[in-house]
């Protein structure tokens, strides 16, 4: 726990997803909110087909979703959201002439029903 999902549009050629995930994971470790670093599971999906609004101008987005076990205060969630957004803002040189929206969403996973096991080392 937690699970981090990053979606980003294909028209952001300077965004290196592997580097992004490492930096986002490091921010989560630095928060002190999670156990061992190996509990953080992150993935990135490049979105090939997308539409932002209805205008014809070129637009893009990066959406980070952090799902974690329920029970954290709104203040902790806000701190995590702010720290992840700061990382995303500094991921790359954003393309000129493209309106890019960056966002972070925090989701609670029901603590009572979540199950997990690990196999191997």
Residue pairs with C-beta under 8 A, 6 or more apart in sequence:
1 34
1 35
1 39
1 68
1 69
1 109
1 114
1 116
2 28
2 34
2 39
2 40
2 41
2 66
2 67
2 68
2 69
3 41
3 42
3 66
3 67
3 68
3 109
4 21
4 24
4 25
4 28
4 40
4 41
4 42
4 43
4 64
4 65
4 66
4 67
5 42
5 43
5 44
5 45
5 64
5 65
5 67
6 17
6 20
6 21
6 24
6 42
6 43
6 44
6 45
6 62
6 63
6 64
6 65
7 44
7 45
7 46
7 47
7 61
7 62
7 63
7 65
8 15
8 17
8 20
8 44
8 45
8 46
8 47
8 60
8 61
8 62
8 63
9 46
9 47
9 50
9 52
9 60
9 61
9 62
10 46
10 47
10 48
10 50
11 58
11 60
11 95
11 98
12 60
12 62
12 92
12 94
12 95
12 98
12 100
13 95
14 92
14 93
14 94
14 95
15 62
15 91
15 92
16 91
16 92
17 44
17 46
18 44
19 91
20 44
20 87
20 88
20 91
21 42
21 43
21 44
23 87
23 91
24 42
24 64
24 84
24 87
24 88
25 37
25 40
25 42
27 83
27 84
27 86
27 87
28 34
28 40
28 66
28 80
28 84
29 37
29 40
30 83
31 79
31 80
31 83
33 68
33 72
33 76
33 80
34 40
34 68
50 61
52 59
52 60
52 61
52 99
52 101
53 59
57 99
58 97
58 98
58 99
59 98
59 99
59 100
59 101
60 95
60 98
60 99
60 100
60 101
61 100
61 101
61 102
61 103
62 88
62 91
62 100
62 101
62 102
62 103
63 103
63 104
63 105
64 84
64 85
64 88
64 103
64 104
64 105
65 104
65 105
65 107
66 80
66 81
66 84
66 104
66 105
66 106
66 107
67 107
67 108
67 109
68 106
68 107
68 108
68 109
69 108
69 109
69 111
69 114
70 108
70 109
70 110
70 111
71 108
71 111
72 108
77 106
80 106
81 104
81 105
81 106
84 104
85 102
85 103
85 104
88 102
88 104
89 102
94 100
